[in-house]
Amino acid sequence: MTSLFLQAFIYLIAAVIAVPIAKRLGLGSVLGYLIAGVIIGPVIGLVGEETTTIQHFAEFGVVMMLFLVGLELEPKMLWAMRNRLMGLGGLQVVGTTAAVMAIALLFGLVWSLALTVGLIFALSSTAIVLQTFNEKGLNKTEGGKNAFSVLLFQDIAVIPMLAFIPLLALPELVESAQNAAADASQHHEELSLVVGLPGWAYGLVIMASIASVVVGGHYLSRPLFRFVASSGLREIFTATALMLVVGIAALMSLVGLSPALGTFLAGVVLANSEFRHELESNIDPFKGLLLGLFFITVGAGIQFSTLFEQFFLIMSLTVGVMLLKGVILFVLGLIFKVKGSDLWLFALSLAQAGEFGFVLLGFSVQNHVLPTELAQTLSLVVALSMFFTPALFILFDKVILPKYQDKSNEREADTIEESGTVIIVGIGRFGQIVNRLLVSNNIKTVVLDHQANQVDVVRRIGTKAYYGDATRPDLLHTAGIEEAKVIVIGLDNPESSVELVKYVKHTYPHISIIARAFDRGHGYRLRQAGADYIELETYHSALESGGQVMKVMGLHPFYVEQQKVTYKRVEQKKSDLLYDAWKDDSEGERFDNNYRDLFMHLEQYMAKEMQVDRSDKHTKAERGWTPPPKGYADSFEE
């Protein structure tokens, strides 16, 4: 027991140290786990023979991952993505598999080995790519959307690959494994429901098993989850979710099918369930921990002796695979009319092998498809290609992207010839409305924007604006920020707006900062940075739209205005509470369970307040406005 605790502590401390460092360096969590495994395995030698046993246990994380992938595959989403998903994704997998297989055949591998290698290298790293897209804000680019479609298809394609690969088993490897397992079988006999069954009976058992997963998932899961949810015990719901995944995996194993296939199918069946999000939140922590453990064992199992002995071969294979995949992706991008920097992003981001490559390698060895020596060599190729992926993103950011950026933005910043009491940063939709309101009331403004085209557009309609990067201190100084009273920040880039708020609040504390927020989370970050007033960009328009809906539905206009006032009052009241809950989160970026519970409680309070009869309780604001003193507006004129 003591040795078990020590081994667990070694794996956990390696992950706790290596993964945060890797993320800070932009390498991603998957590479962090791999590095942790390399350090505690080949480098220091803290772990050894037990790594393989732990890896078999940790592979259950892959089973959970595929269950979660299945939960995300709503039919409507898949239908909307059908062209890129089937066209782009399908051609990438088929094309890469065929190309790698052809090259492997030239190297003298038999066709079954060549096909297996092609399937392994056809996959890319979902974990690395999606995490990097999130960190760099590339999700909504055309290249990012196309890359996601391909990754989604690859994740789905893993299922038939797991079902197909055992059919490629080499007779000599099977015979060798049977001889080696002859003695072991006397001590341990794996449970199975299909041993000794004739072919027709085996087929019936498989069909019955799959049918039970589909039918049970559709008809029995909902009553079960409702029954469990009625207990109000979160840990029981977690236990039920784990029971579902483990039970389906066990059933698939008993009938000789891949556990991942069964859980993936169950996830798809439950994709439209009202309990989907709860299942995701309960399974995800276990999936993440087990997957992390799996990648650590992969790193710990890397044979550096093999790398040093075959250094030239392994490096050549790694570079060759990445170049081949990159060329295929580039050609497919051209066919599907992906243009400019998006085309390069699409090709470079998916050029590596992926974490499922490790899964297929281990699965192939277990099913006597690949020799252990070849699998070790290919495992090094997969790992090295993942290690090189951050370099490809750096190449895209530093070399390729600048060549495709708007050349008009390369011009020198405008010379600012005036100053004003209000500086407006960003003259997009938000900034234009603010500026027009202020200028029409004789309040002098200085408008700055880092998009030269946008500046030229507003100049053509008579708005005076200056091109320049407002995050530069010298430009703010030229704009007269020392004398200004207010700065309005309406930048499109959330990160830039937060950094600008921090700088202005620290350097010019006398200035009031009004900032636009894209969503509630961005608003909290702006508030934490020091913004004095924060406006959600869709808040007021959404509130007005809701009011119009109520009027169309026949509600009295005055009642509608009262309800809007109530909504604003409750929103303002709960704003501080929600911000404090968000701020208490360790990362300050994600909404944890405390925040969610508080938000739901306040939503209930909102509904209750909306039902209060206020027909005889008009507020002062609802009794009309008292006009300002005569000549009040003239005080703004210079």
C-alpha positions as CSV (number, residue, x, y, z in Angstrom):
1,M,0.0,0.0,0.0
2,T,2.9,2.4,0.8
3,S,4.4,1.9,-2.6
4,L,1.0,2.6,-4.2
5,F,0.7,5.9,-2.4
6,L,4.3,6.8,-3.4
7,Q,3.7,6.0,-7.0
8,A,0.4,8.0,-7.0
9,F,2.2,11.0,-5.4
10,I,5.0,10.9,-8.0
11,Y,2.5,10.9,-10.9
12,L,0.4,13.7,-9.4
13,I,3.3,16.0,-8.4
14,A,4.8,15.6,-11.9
15,A,1.5,16.7,-13.4
16,V,1.0,19.6,-11.0
17,I,4.5,21.0,-11.7
18,A,4.9,20.3,-15.4
19,V,1.5,21.1,-16.8
20,P,1.1,24.7,-15.5
21,I,4.7,25.4,-16.7
22,A,3.9,24.0,-20.1
23,K,0.7,26.0,-20.4
24,R,2.6,29.2,-19.5
25,L,5.1,28.5,-22.2
26,G,2.3,28.0,-24.7
27,L,3.0,24.2,-25.1
28,G,-0.4,23.1,-24.0
29,S,-1.5,20.6,-21.3
30,V,-1.0,17.5,-23.4
31,L,2.6,18.3,-23.9
32,G,2.9,19.1,-20.3
33,Y,1.7,15.6,-19.3
34,L,4.1,14.1,-21.8
35,I,7.0,16.1,-20.5
36,A,6.1,15.1,-16.9
37,G,6.1,11.4,-17.9
38,V,9.5,11.8,-19.7
39,I,11.0,13.4,-16.6
40,I,9.8,10.9,-14.0
41,G,10.5,8.0,-16.4
42,P,13.5,7.9,-18.7
43,V,15.2,11.0,-17.2
44,I,15.0,10.5,-13.4
45,G,13.8,6.9,-13.3
46,L,11.2,7.3,-10.5
47,V,8.7,5.1,-12.3
48,G,9.3,1.8,-14.2
49,E,7.6,-1.4,-14.9
50,E,4.3,-0.5,-13.4
51,T,3.8,2.2,-16.1
52,T,2.2,-0.3,-18.5
53,T,-0.3,-1.5,-15.9
54,I,-1.3,2.0,-15.0
55,Q,-1.6,2.9,-18.7
56,H,-4.2,0.2,-19.2
57,F,-6.2,1.7,-16.3
58,A,-5.7,5.3,-17.6
59,E,-6.9,4.3,-21.1
60,F,-10.4,4.5,-19.6
61,G,-10.0,8.2,-19.9
62,V,-10.1,7.7,-23.7
63,V,-13.4,5.9,-23.2
64,M,-14.8,8.8,-21.2
65,M,-13.5,11.3,-23.8
66,L,-15.4,9.5,-26.6
67,F,-18.5,9.5,-24.4
68,L,-18.3,13.2,-24.1
69,V,-17.6,13.6,-27.8
70,G,-20.8,11.7,-28.5
71,L,-22.7,14.0,-26.1
72,E,-21.6,17.0,-28.2
73,L,-22.9,15.5,-31.5
74,E,-26.4,16.9,-31.7
75,P,-28.0,16.0,-35.1
76,K,-28.8,19.7,-35.9
77,M,-25.1,20.7,-35.4
78,L,-23.9,17.9,-37.5
79,W,-26.3,18.7,-40.3
80,A,-25.3,22.3,-40.3
81,M,-21.6,21.3,-40.6
82,R,-22.2,18.4,-43.1
83,N,-20.3,19.9,-46.0
84,R,-17.1,20.7,-44.1
85,L,-17.5,17.7,-41.8
86,M,-17.9,15.0,-44.4
87,G,-16.2,16.8,-47.3
88,L,-13.2,18.4,-45.8
89,G,-12.8,16.0,-42.8
90,G,-13.5,12.9,-44.8
91,L,-11.1,13.7,-47.6
92,Q,-8.4,14.6,-45.1
93,V,-8.6,11.3,-43.3
94,V,-8.9,9.2,-46.5
95,G,-6.2,11.2,-48.3
96,T,-3.7,11.2,-45.5
97,T,-4.3,7.5,-44.8
98,A,-3.8,6.6,-48.5
99,A,-0.7,8.8,-48.9
100,V,1.0,7.5,-45.7
101,M,0.1,3.9,-46.7
102,A,1.6,4.3,-50.1
103,I,4.9,5.6,-48.7
104,A,4.9,2.8,-46.1
105,L,4.5,0.2,-48.8
106,L,7.5,1.7,-50.6
107,F,9.5,1.2,-47.4
108,G,8.6,-2.5,-47.5
109,L,5.8,-2.8,-45.0
110,V,3.1,-5.3,-45.6
111,W,-0.3,-3.8,-46.6
112,S,-1.9,-4.3,-43.2
113,L,0.9,-2.6,-41.3
114,A,1.0,0.2,-43.9
115,L,-2.8,0.8,-43.6
116,T,-2.6,0.8,-39.8
117,V,0.2,3.4,-39.9
118,G,-1.8,5.5,-42.3
119,L,-4.8,5.5,-40.0
120,I,-2.6,6.5,-37.0
121,F,-1.0,9.4,-38.8
122,A,-4.3,10.6,-40.3
123,L,-5.3,11.9,-36.9
124,S,-4.3,15.3,-35.4
125,S,-4.2,16.6,-31.8
126,T,-7.7,17.8,-30.8
127,A,-6.4,18.8,-27.3
128,I,-3.5,20.9,-28.5
129,V,-5.2,22.6,-31.5
130,L,-8.5,23.5,-29.7
131,Q,-6.6,24.8,-26.6
132,T,-4.3,26.9,-28.8
133,F,-7.2,28.3,-30.8
134,N,-8.9,29.3,-27.5
135,E,-5.8,30.9,-26.1
136,K,-5.1,32.9,-29.4
137,G,-8.8,33.7,-30.2
138,L,-8.7,31.8,-33.5
139,N,-11.9,29.8,-33.0
140,K,-14.1,32.2,-35.1
141,T,-11.7,32.5,-38.0
142,E,-12.5,30.7,-41.2
143,G,-9.3,28.6,-40.7
144,G,-10.3,27.8,-37.2
145,K,-13.8,26.7,-38.1
146,N,-12.5,24.4,-40.9
147,A,-9.9,22.9,-38.6
148,F,-12.6,22.2,-36.0
149,S,-14.7,20.4,-38.6
150,V,-11.7,18.2,-39.5
151,L,-10.9,17.5,-35.8
152,L,-14.5,16.6,-35.2
153,F,-14.6,14.1,-38.1
154,Q,-11.3,12.6,-36.9
155,D,-12.7,12.1,-33.4
156,I,-15.7,10.4,-34.9
157,A,-13.5,8.3,-37.3
158,V,-11.6,6.9,-34.3
159,I,-14.7,4.7,-33.6
160,P,-14.7,2.7,-36.8
161,M,-10.9,2.6,-36.7
162,L,-11.0,0.9,-33.3
163,A,-13.5,-1.6,-34.8
164,F,-11.5,-2.2,-37.9
165,I,-7.9,-2.4,-36.7
166,P,-8.3,-5.9,-35.0
167,L,-9.2,-7.3,-38.4
168,L,-5.7,-6.5,-39.6
169,A,-4.0,-8.7,-37.0
170,L,-0.9,-10.5,-38.2
171,P,-1.1,-14.3,-37.9
172,E,2.5,-14.6,-36.6
173,L,1.9,-12.0,-33.9
174,V,-1.3,-13.7,-32.9
175,E,0.4,-17.1,-32.7
176,S,3.3,-15.6,-30.6
177,A,0.8,-13.9,-28.2
178,Q,-1.2,-17.1,-27.8
179,N,2.0,-19.1,-26.9
180,A,3.1,-16.4,-24.5
181,A,-0.4,-16.3,-22.8
182,A,-0.7,-20.1,-22.5
183,D,0.7,-20.2,-19.0
184,A,-1.0,-17.0,-17.9
185,S,-4.4,-18.3,-19.0
186,Q,-4.2,-20.9,-16.2
187,H,-4.1,-18.1,-13.6
188,H,-6.5,-15.6,-15.2
189,E,-9.3,-16.1,-17.7
190,E,-10.9,-13.0,-19.1
191,L,-14.7,-12.9,-18.8
192,S,-16.5,-13.1,-22.1
193,L,-20.1,-13.8,-23.3
194,V,-19.0,-14.8,-26.8
195,V,-16.3,-17.4,-26.3
196,G,-17.1,-20.6,-28.3
197,L,-20.2,-19.1,-30.0
198,P,-20.7,-19.8,-33.7
199,G,-20.5,-16.9,-36.1
200,W,-24.3,-16.4,-36.4
201,A,-24.8,-16.4,-32.6
202,Y,-21.8,-14.0,-32.2
203,G,-23.5,-11.6,-34.6
204,L,-26.8,-11.8,-32.8
205,V,-25.1,-11.0,-29.5
206,I,-23.4,-8.0,-30.9
207,M,-26.6,-6.6,-32.4
208,A,-28.5,-7.2,-29.2
209,S,-25.8,-5.4,-27.2
210,I,-25.8,-2.4,-29.5
211,A,-29.6,-2.3,-29.5
212,S,-29.7,-2.4,-25.7
213,V,-27.4,0.6,-25.5
214,V,-29.5,2.6,-28.0
215,V,-32.9,1.6,-26.6
216,G,-31.8,1.8,-22.9
217,G,-30.1,5.2,-23.5
218,H,-33.3,6.6,-25.1
219,Y,-36.0,5.2,-23.0
220,L,-34.5,4.2,-19.6
221,S,-31.9,6.8,-19.0
222,R,-34.3,9.7,-18.5
223,P,-36.5,8.1,-15.8
224,L,-33.3,6.9,-14.1
225,F,-31.7,10.4,-14.1
226,R,-34.9,12.0,-12.9
227,F,-35.1,9.5,-10.0
228,V,-31.5,10.2,-9.0
229,A,-31.9,14.0,-9.5
230,S,-34.9,14.0,-7.2
231,S,-32.6,12.9,-4.3
232,G,-30.8,16.3,-4.5
233,L,-27.4,14.6,-3.9
234,R,-24.8,15.6,-6.4
235,E,-22.5,12.8,-5.6
236,I,-25.2,10.2,-6.4
237,F,-25.7,11.8,-9.8
238,T,-21.9,11.6,-10.3
239,A,-22.0,7.9,-9.3
240,T,-24.9,7.3,-11.8
241,A,-22.9,8.9,-14.6
242,L,-19.9,6.8,-13.9
243,M,-22.0,3.7,-13.5
244,L,-23.5,4.4,-17.0
245,V,-20.1,4.7,-18.6
246,V,-18.4,1.8,-16.8
247,G,-21.4,-0.4,-17.3
248,I,-21.5,0.2,-21.1
249,A,-17.8,-0.3,-21.4
250,A,-18.0,-3.5,-19.5
251,L,-20.9,-4.8,-21.7
252,M,-18.9,-4.0,-24.9
253,S,-15.8,-5.8,-23.4
254,L,-17.9,-8.9,-22.6
255,V,-19.1,-9.2,-26.2
256,G,-15.7,-8.5,-27.7
257,L,-16.3,-5.0,-28.9
258,S,-14.3,-1.8,-28.2
259,P,-15.5,-0.1,-24.9
260,A,-14.9,3.3,-26.6
261,L,-17.4,2.3,-29.4
262,G,-20.2,1.6,-26.9
263,T,-19.7,4.7,-24.8
264,F,-19.5,6.9,-28.0
265,L,-22.8,5.4,-29.1
266,A,-24.3,6.0,-25.7
267,G,-23.1,9.7,-25.9
268,V,-24.8,10.2,-29.2
269,V,-28.0,8.7,-28.0
270,L,-28.0,11.1,-24.9
271,A,-26.9,14.2,-26.9
272,N,-30.5,15.6,-26.9
273,S,-31.1,14.6,-23.3
274,E,-32.0,17.4,-20.8
275,F,-29.3,15.9,-18.5
276,R,-26.6,16.2,-21.1
277,H,-24.8,19.2,-19.5
278,E,-25.0,17.7,-16.0
279,L,-23.5,14.5,-17.4
280,E,-20.7,16.5,-19.0
281,S,-19.9,18.4,-15.8
282,N,-19.7,15.2,-13.8
283,I,-17.7,13.1,-16.2
284,D,-15.3,15.7,-17.4
285,P,-13.1,15.9,-14.3
286,F,-12.6,12.1,-14.3
287,K,-11.9,12.2,-18.1
288,G,-9.3,14.9,-17.7
289,L,-7.5,13.2,-14.8
290,L,-7.4,9.8,-16.5
291,L,-6.3,11.3,-19.8
292,G,-3.6,13.2,-18.1
293,L,-2.5,10.0,-16.4
294,F,-2.5,8.3,-19.8
295,F,-0.3,10.9,-21.4
296,I,2.1,10.7,-18.4
297,T,2.4,7.0,-18.9
298,V,3.0,7.5,-22.6
299,G,5.8,9.9,-21.8
300,A,7.3,7.6,-19.1
301,G,7.2,4.8,-21.6
302,I,9.1,6.6,-24.4
303,Q,12.3,4.6,-25.2
304,F,15.0,7.3,-25.5
305,S,17.5,4.5,-26.3
306,T,15.4,3.9,-29.5
307,L,15.5,7.7,-30.2
308,F,19.3,7.9,-29.9
309,E,19.8,4.7,-31.9
310,Q,17.5,5.7,-34.7
311,F,17.8,9.5,-34.4
312,F,18.0,10.3,-38.1
313,L,15.2,7.9,-39.0
314,I,12.8,9.1,-36.3
315,M,13.5,12.8,-37.0
316,S,13.1,12.2,-40.8
317,L,9.8,10.4,-40.2
318,T,8.5,13.2,-38.0
319,V,9.3,16.0,-40.4
320,G,8.1,13.9,-43.3
321,V,4.8,13.2,-41.7
322,M,4.2,16.8,-40.8
323,L,5.2,18.0,-44.3
324,L,3.0,15.4,-46.0
325,K,-0.1,16.3,-43.8
326,G,0.5,20.0,-44.3
327,V,0.6,19.7,-48.1
328,I,-2.6,17.5,-48.1
329,L,-4.4,20.0,-45.9
330,F,-3.2,22.9,-48.0
331,V,-4.5,21.4,-51.2
332,L,-7.8,20.5,-49.5
333,G,-8.1,24.1,-48.3
334,L,-7.6,25.4,-51.8
335,I,-10.3,23.0,-53.1
336,F,-12.7,24.2,-50.4
337,K,-11.8,27.8,-51.1
338,V,-10.1,28.6,-47.8
339,K,-8.1,31.7,-48.5
340,G,-5.3,33.9,-47.2
341,S,-3.9,33.4,-43.7
342,D,-6.9,31.1,-42.9
343,L,-5.5,28.6,-45.4
344,W,-2.1,28.5,-43.7
345,L,-3.7,28.4,-40.3
346,F,-5.8,25.4,-41.4
347,A,-2.8,23.5,-42.9
348,L,-0.3,24.2,-40.1
349,S,-2.5,23.7,-37.1
350,L,-3.4,20.1,-38.1
351,A,0.0,19.0,-39.4
352,Q,0.9,17.0,-36.3
353,A,-0.1,13.6,-35.2
354,G,-2.5,13.4,-32.2
355,E,-3.2,11.9,-28.8
356,F,-5.5,9.3,-30.4
357,G,-2.4,8.1,-32.2
358,F,-1.1,6.8,-28.9
359,V,-4.4,5.2,-28.3
360,L,-4.4,3.4,-31.7
361,L,-0.8,2.4,-31.3
362,G,-1.5,0.8,-27.9
363,F,-4.6,-0.8,-29.3
364,S,-2.8,-2.1,-32.3
365,V,-0.1,-3.7,-30.2
366,Q,-2.7,-5.3,-27.9
367,N,-4.6,-6.7,-30.9
368,H,-1.4,-8.1,-32.5
369,V,-1.5,-5.7,-35.5
370,L,1.8,-3.9,-34.9
371,P,5.1,-5.3,-33.6
372,T,6.1,-3.7,-30.3
373,E,9.4,-2.4,-31.8
374,L,7.6,-0.6,-34.7
375,A,5.0,0.8,-32.3
376,Q,7.8,2.3,-30.1
377,T,9.3,4.0,-33.1
378,L,6.0,5.4,-34.3
379,S,5.2,6.5,-30.7
380,L,8.3,8.7,-30.8
381,V,7.2,10.2,-34.1
382,V,3.7,11.0,-32.7
383,A,5.2,12.6,-29.6
384,L,7.8,14.7,-31.4
385,S,5.3,16.0,-33.9
386,M,3.2,17.2,-31.0
387,F,6.2,18.8,-29.4
388,F,6.9,20.7,-32.7
389,T,3.3,22.0,-33.0
390,P,3.8,25.2,-30.9
391,A,6.6,26.1,-33.3
392,L,4.1,25.9,-36.2
393,F,1.8,28.4,-34.4
394,I,4.8,30.7,-33.8
395,L,5.6,30.5,-37.5
396,F,2.0,31.4,-38.3
397,D,1.9,34.3,-35.9
398,K,5.3,35.8,-36.7
399,V,5.9,35.1,-40.3
400,I,2.7,34.2,-42.2
401,L,0.0,36.3,-40.5
402,P,1.8,39.7,-40.9
403,K,2.0,39.1,-44.7
404,Y,-1.8,38.8,-45.0
405,Q,-2.7,41.6,-42.6
406,D,-4.2,44.7,-44.0
407,K,-1.3,46.7,-45.6
408,S,-3.1,50.0,-44.8
409,N,-2.4,49.4,-41.2
410,E,1.3,49.7,-41.8
411,R,1.1,53.4,-42.3
412,E,2.3,55.8,-39.7
413,A,0.0,56.9,-37.0
414,D,-1.9,60.2,-37.7
415,T,-0.7,63.4,-36.1
416,I,-3.3,64.4,-33.5
417,E,-4.0,68.1,-33.8
418,E,-6.5,68.6,-31.0
419,S,-7.5,67.4,-27.6
420,G,-10.9,66.9,-25.9
421,T,-12.5,66.1,-22.6
422,V,-13.5,62.7,-23.9
423,I,-11.2,60.2,-25.6
424,I,-13.0,57.4,-27.6
425,V,-10.9,54.4,-28.4
426,G,-12.5,52.4,-31.2
427,I,-14.9,53.9,-33.8
428,G,-16.9,50.8,-34.6
429,R,-20.7,50.5,-34.1
430,F,-20.4,51.1,-30.4
431,G,-17.9,54.0,-30.6
432,Q,-19.8,55.7,-33.4
433,I,-23.0,56.0,-31.4
434,V,-21.2,57.3,-28.4
435,N,-19.4,59.9,-30.4
436,R,-22.4,61.1,-32.3
437,L,-24.4,61.5,-29.0
438,L,-21.5,63.5,-27.4
439,V,-20.7,65.7,-30.4
440,S,-24.3,66.5,-31.0
441,N,-24.3,67.8,-27.4
442,N,-21.3,70.0,-27.9
443,I,-18.9,67.7,-26.0
444,K,-15.5,67.7,-27.6
445,T,-14.1,64.2,-28.4
446,V,-10.9,62.7,-29.7
447,V,-11.5,59.5,-31.6
448,L,-8.8,56.9,-32.0
449,D,-8.9,53.5,-33.9
450,H,-6.2,51.0,-34.9
451,Q,-8.0,50.0,-38.1
452,A,-7.0,52.3,-40.8
453,N,-9.9,51.3,-43.1
454,Q,-12.4,52.0,-40.3
455,V,-10.9,55.5,-39.8
456,D,-11.1,56.2,-43.5
457,V,-14.8,55.1,-43.6
458,V,-16.0,57.3,-40.8
459,R,-14.0,60.2,-42.2
460,R,-16.0,59.9,-45.4
461,I,-19.2,60.4,-43.4
462,G,-17.9,63.5,-41.6
463,T,-16.6,62.0,-38.4
464,K,-13.2,63.2,-37.4
465,A,-11.0,60.3,-36.3
466,Y,-7.3,59.5,-36.0
467,Y,-5.5,56.3,-37.0
468,G,-3.2,54.9,-34.3
469,D,-2.8,52.2,-31.6
470,A,-4.4,53.6,-28.4
471,T,-2.5,51.0,-26.3
472,R,0.6,53.1,-27.0
473,P,1.3,55.5,-24.1
474,D,2.8,58.1,-26.5
475,L,-0.4,58.2,-28.6
476,L,-2.6,58.7,-25.6
477,H,-0.3,61.5,-24.4
478,T,-0.7,63.2,-27.8
479,A,-4.4,62.8,-27.6
480,G,-4.4,64.8,-24.4
481,I,-5.2,62.1,-21.9
482,E,-3.7,64.1,-19.0
483,E,-6.4,66.8,-19.4
484,A,-9.3,64.5,-20.4
485,K,-12.0,63.6,-18.0
486,V,-13.4,60.4,-19.6
487,I,-12.1,57.6,-21.8
488,V,-14.5,55.3,-23.6
489,I,-13.0,52.0,-24.7
490,G,-14.8,50.1,-27.4
491,L,-12.1,47.9,-28.8
492,D,-13.0,44.7,-30.6
493,N,-10.1,42.7,-28.9
494,P,-11.1,41.8,-25.4
495,E,-7.5,41.3,-24.2
496,S,-6.4,44.7,-25.6
497,S,-9.4,46.4,-23.9
498,V,-8.5,44.8,-20.5
499,E,-4.9,45.8,-20.8
500,L,-5.8,49.4,-21.8
501,V,-8.1,49.7,-18.8
502,K,-5.3,48.5,-16.5
503,Y,-2.8,51.0,-17.9
504,V,-5.2,54.0,-17.8
505,K,-6.4,53.2,-14.3
506,H,-2.8,52.9,-13.0
507,T,-1.3,55.8,-14.8
508,Y,-4.2,58.3,-14.9
509,P,-6.4,57.4,-11.9
510,H,-8.4,60.7,-12.2
511,I,-10.0,59.6,-15.5
512,S,-13.3,57.9,-15.5
513,I,-13.2,54.7,-17.7
514,I,-16.3,53.5,-19.5
515,A,-15.7,50.2,-21.3
516,R,-17.8,48.0,-23.6
517,A,-17.9,44.3,-22.6
518,F,-18.7,41.5,-25.0
519,D,-20.2,39.2,-22.3
520,R,-20.5,39.0,-18.5
521,G,-17.1,37.3,-18.1
522,H,-15.4,40.0,-20.1
523,G,-17.2,42.6,-18.0
524,Y,-15.9,41.1,-14.8
525,R,-12.4,41.2,-16.1
526,L,-12.8,44.9,-17.1
527,R,-14.1,45.7,-13.7
528,Q,-11.2,43.8,-12.0
529,A,-8.9,45.9,-14.2
530,G,-10.4,49.1,-12.9
531,A,-13.1,50.2,-15.3
532,D,-15.6,52.6,-13.6
533,Y,-18.6,51.9,-15.9
534,I,-19.2,48.8,-18.0
535,E,-21.8,48.3,-20.6
536,L,-22.6,44.9,-22.1
537,E,-22.9,45.5,-25.8
538,T,-26.2,43.6,-26.2
539,Y,-27.8,44.4,-22.9
540,H,-29.9,47.4,-23.7
541,S,-30.8,46.3,-27.2
542,A,-31.9,42.9,-25.8
543,L,-33.9,44.6,-23.1
544,E,-35.7,46.8,-25.6
545,S,-36.4,43.8,-27.8
546,G,-37.9,41.9,-24.9
547,G,-40.1,44.9,-24.2
548,Q,-41.3,45.1,-27.8
549,V,-42.2,41.4,-27.6
550,M,-44.2,42.0,-24.5
551,K,-46.1,44.8,-26.2
552,V,-46.8,42.7,-29.3
553,M,-48.1,40.0,-27.0
554,G,-50.7,42.5,-25.8
555,L,-49.3,43.7,-22.5
556,H,-49.9,47.4,-21.6
557,P,-46.9,49.7,-22.5
558,F,-46.7,51.2,-19.0
559,Y,-46.6,47.7,-17.5
560,V,-43.8,46.8,-19.9
561,E,-41.8,49.8,-18.8
562,Q,-42.3,48.9,-15.2
563,Q,-41.0,45.4,-15.8
564,K,-38.0,46.8,-17.6
565,V,-37.2,49.0,-14.7
566,T,-37.6,46.1,-12.3
567,Y,-35.2,44.0,-14.5
568,K,-32.6,46.8,-14.5
569,R,-32.9,47.2,-10.7
570,V,-32.5,43.5,-10.0
571,E,-29.6,43.3,-12.4
572,Q,-27.8,46.1,-10.7
573,K,-28.5,44.6,-7.3
574,K,-27.1,41.2,-8.2
575,S,-24.1,42.6,-10.1
576,D,-21.8,43.0,-7.1
577,L,-22.8,39.6,-5.7
578,L,-22.0,37.8,-8.9
579,Y,-18.7,39.7,-9.4
580,D,-17.6,38.8,-5.9
581,A,-18.4,35.1,-6.6
582,W,-16.5,35.3,-9.9
583,K,-13.5,37.0,-8.3
584,D,-13.3,34.3,-5.6
585,D,-12.6,31.7,-8.3
586,S,-9.0,30.6,-8.3
587,E,-8.5,31.4,-12.0
588,G,-10.8,34.4,-12.3
589,E,-12.0,33.2,-15.7
590,R,-14.3,30.3,-15.4
591,F,-17.7,30.1,-13.6
592,D,-17.5,27.5,-10.9
593,N,-20.3,25.8,-9.0
594,N,-20.7,28.6,-6.4
595,Y,-21.1,31.2,-9.1
596,R,-23.7,29.0,-10.9
597,D,-25.7,28.3,-7.8
598,L,-25.7,32.0,-6.9
599,F,-26.7,32.9,-10.5
600,M,-29.6,30.4,-10.3
601,H,-30.7,31.8,-7.0
602,L,-30.7,35.3,-8.3
603,E,-32.7,34.2,-11.4
604,Q,-35.4,32.9,-9.1
605,Y,-35.3,36.2,-7.2
606,M,-35.7,38.0,-10.6
607,A,-38.8,35.9,-11.4
608,K,-40.3,36.6,-8.0
609,E,-39.8,40.4,-8.3
610,M,-41.4,40.3,-11.7
611,Q,-44.6,39.0,-10.2
612,V,-44.9,41.8,-7.6
613,D,-48.0,43.9,-8.3
614,R,-46.7,47.5,-8.6
615,S,-49.9,49.1,-10.0
616,D,-50.1,51.5,-7.0
617,K,-46.3,51.8,-6.3
618,H,-45.0,54.0,-9.1
619,T,-41.4,55.0,-8.7
620,K,-40.3,58.6,-9.0
621,A,-38.8,57.7,-12.4
622,E,-42.2,56.7,-13.6
623,R,-44.0,60.0,-12.8
624,G,-42.3,62.0,-15.5
625,W,-39.2,64.0,-15.9
626,T,-38.6,67.4,-14.4
627,P,-37.0,69.6,-17.1
628,P,-33.4,70.9,-16.4
629,P,-32.8,74.6,-15.7
630,K,-33.0,77.0,-18.7
631,G,-29.7,77.3,-20.5
632,Y,-28.5,74.0,-19.0
633,A,-27.3,72.6,-22.4
634,D,-25.3,75.8,-23.0
635,S,-22.9,74.9,-20.2
636,F,-21.3,72.2,-22.5
637,E,-20.4,74.8,-25.2
638,E,-17.0,76.3,-25.2
